Amino acid sequence: DAGVIQSPRHEVTEMGQEVTLRCKPISGHNSLFWYRQTMMRGLELLIYFNNNVPIDDSGMPEDRFSAKMPNASFSTLKIQPSEPRDSAVYFCASSPSGTSYNEQFFGPGTRLTVL
Amino acid sequence: GDSVTQMEGPVTLSEEACLTINCTYTATGYPSLFWYVQYPGEGLQLLLKATKADDKGSNKGFEATYRKETTSFHLEKGSVQVSDSAVYFCALNNAGNMLTFGGGTRLMVKP
């Protein structure tokens, strides 16, 4: 299995531009998570999907952030417009759902720099 | 709500030293407990887990025991290597799919 795939691995953009991050979860996994990691705030859960439906988006910072999961094999996290404070590493993770002992499998992350 | 507290780093050790990273949790019910490791430039990966009280998780020489009476899940290794340098995260999953993470502890092992 290829694991969780994220693209791009690095993104540099200017303030005000739209940014789209992509994730392909592990085949057969029902749950998908988007996280943000910064030195100041550590690891934060942004949003969680189960069977393609958003279950908890309480971690999404503000209306500039949106996430979609149009099918079981693809998800996007969009920031529009981007701001310098959005600079972080964004991780996607997937998990087989159903029990509390299932681990989450993380992708390699997308390092976003907003100038 | 659920929470995980782990010792702040960085922890700096010499090669072959003993390691303990403390982790305590607050949760209702019977959560599963995890240790994740993040090597530089990579995503988190599962190091070990325990799903019920008194279980011991182990992997790559690391181990942790689920202690319900002290609500703890301390990570230990008898002899660390330079290649163990990474950030270690303690986490719990309480009857759902969402993980609650601790703040992470950076370990630096010097030759």
Contacts between the chains, C-beta under 8 A, distances in Angstrom:
chain1	res1	chain2	res2	distance
A	4	B	43	7.6
A	31	B	97	4.6
A	33	B	98	7.7
A	42	B	101	7.6
A	42	B	103	5.2
A	42	B	104	6.1
A	43	B	44	7.9
A	43	B	89	7.0
A	43	B	101	5.2
A	43	B	104	6.9
A	45	B	98	6.8
A	45	B	99	7.9
A	48	B	97	6.9
A	48	B	98	5.9
A	50	B	97	6.5
A	56	B	98	6.9
A	91	B	43	5.5
A	91	B	44	7.2
A	93	B	43	7.7
A	93	B	44	7.7
A	95	B	97	5.9
A	97	B	97	5.2
A	100	B	31	6.5
A	100	B	32	4.8
A	100	B	51	7.7
A	100	B	93	4.4
A	100	B	94	6.3
A	100	B	95	5.2
A	100	B	96	6.4
A	100	B	97	8.0
A	101	B	32	4.2
A	101	B	49	6.8
A	101	B	51	4.2
A	101	B	93	6.9
A	102	B	93	7.5
A	102	B	97	7.3
A	103	B	34	6.5
A	103	B	46	4.5
A	103	B	49	6.4
A	104	B	44	7.9
A	104	B	46	7.9
A	104	B	99	5.9
A	105	B	46	7.8
A	106	B	36	8.0
A	106	B	43	3.5
A	106	B	44	4.5
A	106	B	45	6.6
A	107	B	43	5.4
A	108	B	42	6.1
A	108	B	43	5.1
A	109	B	42	7.6
A	109	B	43	5.2
